[in-house]
């Protein structure tokens, strides 16, 4: 159990570190729409709703070297769900309607 807690903490810290490094004031040359497949690590972090009490953080990594995928791996960590909150949405007729919607985790990642 201690190893799982350490792993979850390390995964969340990595995700937070990656997002924090993404600054809106970055120079445009720091942004890219494609991965350099000659030497890069591509990471995606998503949160899936498992049930009313749990969410799953899915972290996927693809290691690119010399133009091909050298390795890919995925980690899944179960975390507490944040519950739901009333949210205002528009129906098909354009009228505002209040519905219950699941709260979403914010993901912050810093890269050094």
Backbone bond lengths (Angstrom), bond angles and torsions (degrees), N, CA, C in turn:
res aa  C-N    CA-C-N  psi(-1)  N-CA   C-N-CA  omega(-1)  CA-C   N-CA-C  phi
1 X - - - 1.454 - - 1.520 110.19 -
2 X 1.349 116.30 -37.34 1.458 120.64 -179.97 1.523 110.20 -64.21
3 X 1.344 117.31 -40.09 1.463 120.89 178.70 1.524 111.25 -65.12
4 X 1.325 117.83 -38.51 1.468 121.28 179.34 1.522 109.75 -65.27
5 X 1.339 116.84 -43.86 1.466 120.26 178.73 1.517 110.66 -62.53
6 X 1.308 117.31 -41.76 1.463 121.45 178.12 1.517 110.37 -64.04
7 X 1.322 117.07 -41.72 1.464 121.21 179.58 1.525 110.99 -64.83
8 X 1.332 117.01 -44.63 1.467 120.98 179.08 1.519 109.71 -62.07
9 X 1.332 116.83 -44.23 1.463 120.59 179.14 1.516 110.79 -62.16
10 X 1.327 117.37 -44.37 1.465 120.88 179.61 1.526 111.16 -64.98
11 X 1.318 117.44 -40.59 1.465 120.76 178.93 1.518 111.17 -64.77
12 X 1.320 116.49 -44.90 1.465 119.86 179.15 1.522 111.07 -65.24
13 X 1.332 116.87 -39.87 1.460 120.39 177.97 1.519 110.60 -63.14
14 X 1.328 116.93 -42.39 1.466 120.52 177.25 1.517 110.86 -61.24
15 X 1.322 116.71 -43.68 1.461 120.44 179.21 1.523 110.78 -63.77
16 X 1.320 116.26 -42.43 1.467 120.15 179.10 1.518 110.42 -64.14
17 X 1.319 116.61 -43.39 1.463 120.29 -179.74 1.518 111.93 -62.48
18 X 1.307 117.99 -39.87 1.461 121.28 179.70 1.520 111.57 -65.17
19 X 1.319 117.77 -43.07 1.466 120.74 -178.99 1.523 112.91 -71.04
20 X 1.331 117.79 -36.81 1.460 120.37 -178.66 1.520 110.83 -64.49
21 X 1.319 117.23 -32.28 1.463 119.80 -179.42 1.521 112.02 -72.00
22 X 1.317 118.07 -15.36 1.462 121.89 178.41 1.522 108.36 -82.41
23 X 1.301 116.53 99.78 1.458 122.87 -177.24 1.511 109.27 -101.93
24 X 1.327 117.12 134.75 1.458 120.46 -179.83 1.518 111.97 -64.53
25 X 1.320 118.29 -19.53 1.456 121.53 -178.67 1.526 112.34 -93.48
26 X 1.326 117.60 14.87 1.457 120.87 178.30 1.516 110.16 -62.11
27 X 1.320 114.15 153.39 1.455 119.33 174.54 1.526 108.39 -69.12
28 X 1.326 118.18 144.28 1.468 120.78 -178.39 1.532 113.89 -56.11
29 X 1.330 118.71 -28.58 1.463 119.04 -179.04 1.528 112.27 -70.89
30 X 1.348 117.75 -12.42 1.461 121.21 176.81 1.525 112.06 -81.22
31 X 1.330 117.11 -12.72 1.460 121.45 -178.62 1.516 109.92 -95.65
32 X 1.326 115.92 145.83 1.459 119.80 179.65 1.519 110.05 -144.32
33 X 1.305 116.02 153.77 1.461 121.45 176.34 1.517 111.86 -105.03
34 X 1.318 116.93 -6.23 1.463 119.80 179.31 1.518 109.98 -140.28
35 X 1.313 115.26 156.23 1.457 122.35 -177.27 1.521 109.58 -89.67
36 X 1.327 116.14 137.86 1.460 121.41 174.53 1.531 107.57 -73.34
37 X 1.295 117.08 102.11 1.464 121.27 -173.90 1.523 113.02 -80.65
38 X 1.326 117.02 5.77 1.461 120.24 175.64 1.520 111.60 -93.18
39 X 1.317 117.43 -2.28 1.455 120.45 177.78 1.513 111.63 165.54
40 X 1.311 117.82 83.61 1.464 121.13 -178.75 1.523 110.30 -157.39
41 X 1.319 114.50 159.44 1.459 121.09 171.91 1.516 106.43 -116.39
42 X 1.322 116.03 118.51 1.463 123.15 -179.41 1.527 107.73 -100.17
43 X 1.323 116.79 125.65 1.459 121.48 -176.88 1.517 110.39 -126.98
44 X 1.327 116.32 136.74 1.461 120.60 172.83 1.524 108.22 -127.98
45 X 1.324 115.10 141.54 1.460 121.27 179.28 1.524 107.56 -126.96
46 X 1.331 116.52 125.36 1.457 121.40 177.49 1.525 109.22 -133.95
47 X 1.311 115.61 161.71 1.462 121.02 175.70 1.519 107.66 -123.10
48 X 1.337 116.02 125.98 1.462 122.26 178.55 1.524 108.57 -110.09
49 X 1.326 116.83 141.29 1.462 120.78 176.24 1.528 108.23 -81.87
50 X 1.332 116.47 120.96 1.462 121.41 -179.96 1.532 110.35 -88.33
51 X 1.315 116.52 -54.54 1.462 122.59 176.56 1.525 107.63 -155.31
52 X 1.320 117.66 -170.26 1.465 119.67 -175.27 1.527 112.95 -66.60
53 X 1.326 117.19 -19.44 1.464 120.14 -176.95 1.525 113.86 -109.20
54 X 1.338 117.72 -10.08 1.464 119.83 -173.33 1.524 112.67 -138.60
55 X 1.325 114.79 145.20 1.458 123.27 170.01 1.519 107.21 -120.95
56 X 1.317 116.65 163.34 1.464 121.55 178.58 1.525 108.47 -124.56
57 X 1.336 115.95 125.04 1.460 120.86 173.91 1.520 106.65 -87.97
58 X 1.324 116.82 123.47 1.460 122.11 179.72 1.528 107.68 -111.64
59 X 1.331 115.81 117.85 1.461 121.65 178.52 1.521 107.61 -115.22
60 X 1.332 116.45 120.95 1.463 121.83 -179.82 1.521 109.33 -116.02
61 X 1.328 115.84 136.83 1.457 121.77 178.09 1.526 109.05 -125.52
62 X 1.312 116.21 137.26 1.465 121.96 172.28 1.524 106.41 -125.66
63 X 1.312 116.65 124.82 1.462 121.99 178.94 1.519 107.82 -99.29
64 X 1.333 115.96 119.46 1.463 122.22 -178.47 1.517 109.48 -106.18
65 X 1.333 116.84 130.29 1.464 122.35 177.40 1.520 108.94 -147.00
66 X 1.315 116.16 133.52 1.463 123.52 177.10 1.525 112.79 52.48
67 X 1.321 116.69 38.34 1.457 121.40 174.13 1.514 116.30 84.62
68 X 1.334 118.12 3.29 1.467 118.85 179.52 1.527 110.58 -137.12
69 X 1.317 114.90 164.29 1.453 121.41 179.65 1.526 108.28 -78.46
70 X 1.339 116.15 107.00 1.459 121.01 -178.44 1.525 111.70 -77.96
71 X 1.331 116.34 -29.74 1.457 120.01 -177.77 1.524 109.47 -165.17
72 X 1.315 116.24 147.51 1.467 121.99 173.89 1.518 107.97 -139.54
73 X 1.320 115.86 139.99 1.454 119.02 175.63 1.517 109.85 -151.24
74 X 1.319 114.55 159.42 1.461 122.01 -174.53 1.521 109.09 -136.40
75 X 1.331 115.58 138.62 1.465 121.78 175.78 1.523 108.04 -120.16
76 X 1.326 115.93 139.75 1.466 121.39 176.74 1.521 107.63 -125.99
77 X 1.324 115.24 128.39 1.456 121.31 179.71 1.523 108.64 -127.80
78 X 1.327 116.49 130.25 1.458 120.96 178.13 1.525 108.93 -88.11
79 X 1.330 115.48 130.54 1.463 122.08 -179.76 1.527 108.39 -130.45
80 X 1.326 117.73 162.42 1.463 119.29 178.62 1.527 111.41 -65.17
81 X 1.312 116.43 141.09 1.468 120.74 174.15 1.525 108.11 -72.90
82 X 1.317 116.37 150.72 1.462 121.17 -178.75 1.521 112.74 -87.43
83 X 1.325 116.86 -0.25 1.457 120.25 -179.95 1.519 111.30 85.18
84 X 1.308 116.10 -157.31 1.462 120.19 -179.49 1.520 109.33 -133.20
85 X 1.325 114.45 165.74 1.463 120.82 -179.63 1.517 108.52 -146.69
86 X 1.321 117.15 152.75 1.459 119.35 176.51 1.530 110.35 -66.40
87 X 1.324 116.02 134.99 1.459 122.49 -178.88 1.520 108.55 -134.36
88 X 1.316 116.01 141.17 1.462 120.54 178.34 1.520 109.47 -94.15
89 X 1.333 116.21 127.03 1.470 122.44 178.45 1.523 108.30 -130.85
90 X 1.314 116.23 165.93 1.470 120.78 176.08 1.528 108.50 -99.64
91 X 1.330 116.55 136.80 1.460 119.82 175.90 1.531 108.81 -84.81
92 X 1.334 116.90 -179.45 1.467 121.20 -176.20 1.525 112.42 -61.99
93 X 1.322 117.17 -24.08 1.467 120.79 179.06 1.530 111.78 -86.23
94 X 1.351 116.73 -4.52 1.457 120.38 178.91 1.517 114.81 92.50
95 X 1.322 117.37 5.32 1.459 121.06 -179.91 1.526 110.42 -87.88
96 X 1.331 115.97 145.66 1.460 120.68 175.91 1.519 109.67 -72.36
97 X 1.336 115.10 140.19 1.458 121.12 179.71 1.523 107.14 -141.82
98 X 1.313 117.70 139.25 1.457 121.72 178.31 1.525 108.76 -96.51
99 X 1.330 115.55 126.07 1.464 121.90 179.23 1.524 108.73 -131.97
100 X 1.326 115.73 161.28 1.461 120.96 174.12 1.525 108.16 -85.84
101 X 1.317 116.89 129.15 1.466 121.49 178.28 1.521 108.88 -130.22
102 X 1.337 115.86 144.49 1.457 120.21 178.81 1.517 109.56 -66.06
103 X 1.330 115.66 138.47 1.462 120.74 175.70 1.521 108.10 -73.79
104 X 1.312 116.09 144.73 1.462 122.02 -178.57 1.530 110.06 -108.80
105 X 1.319 116.45 143.30 1.452 120.83 171.84 1.522 109.07 -71.19
106 X 1.322 116.95 142.67 1.456 121.61 169.16 1.522 106.11 -89.99
107 X 1.322 117.09 140.46 1.465 121.12 -178.42 1.519 108.31 -112.79
108 X 1.323 116.45 122.85 1.458 122.80 178.04 1.522 108.00 -120.59
109 X 1.320 117.18 129.65 1.466 121.64 -177.84 1.523 109.06 -131.63
110 X 1.326 116.48 135.90 1.459 122.35 175.17 1.517 108.55 -118.12
111 X 1.311 116.12 135.35 1.463 121.11 178.06 1.515 108.05 -118.81
112 X 1.303 116.55 132.22 1.469 120.66 177.16 1.499 109.61 -115.63
